[in-house]
Amino acid sequence: RAEGDVEWQKKVIRCMD
């Protein structure tokens, strides 16, 4: 599950930002 992780990380980074 690498593609899904990328989407999740992007969402987390946006929320953290």
C-alpha positions in Angstrom: 0.0 0.0 0.0 2.4 2.8 -1.2 0.0 4.9 -3.2 -2.5 5.0 -0.4 0.2 6.0 2.0 1.2 8.9 -0.2 -2.3 10.2 -0.2 -2.6 9.9 3.5 0.8 11.6 4.1 -0.3 14.4 1.9 -3.5 14.9 3.8 -1.6 14.7 7.2 1.0 17.2 6.0 -1.9 19.6 4.9 -3.6 19.2 8.3 -0.4 19.7 10.2 0.4 22.7 8.0 
